[in-house]
């Protein structure tokens, strides 16, 4: 059963509202970070999957007493996986790290806003959705939760593996509009990552 045009317009308005709220969140974090950022950044980041690319690379800066992470990532999907052409993305991720006494894991939650640089349609999704069921946009919002695995984050390795699960905005909207034809499991996306601490000489 396809959603009515009115419902589709309502969800477009909701998407615009979510993006506006996220822009405000990121902008406010940048205002605070102006007095706290340092360069070079704290960590180098490598991410596998998670909607922003087959592989993504970037940097992470910690601030606000190491409770906030701000990542900037460049993502790439090769043509063999993307379909018609390679896909490139830029992602801006902001996350809050839960204080923990555990020596093994640390929970964090955040939001990712990413932009697809070179395509106007998401070729990766074409095989999963019927025609016109999936609203295509180049700008996306994805809330997520993750786990840092701290057992490797030591002076000897300086490496922190992580796992994330997120919900892409268009996947969620598509499920709400087409619950009879779209499975709930399609709204979730998963990723694996590594963060290396960058130690610089004084």
Secondary structure as UniProt FT lines:
FT   HELIX           5..33
FT   TURN            34..36
FT   STRAND          43..49
FT   STRAND          55..63
FT   TURN            64..67
FT   STRAND          68..77
FT   HELIX           79..82
FT   STRAND          87..97
FT   STRAND          105..116
FT   HELIX           123..125
FT   TURN            126..128
FT   TURN            131..133
FT   STRAND          139..149
FT   HELIX           150..152
FT   TURN            155..157
FT   STRAND          159..168
FT   HELIX           169..177
FT   TURN            178..181
FT   HELIX           184..187
FT   STRAND          188..197
//
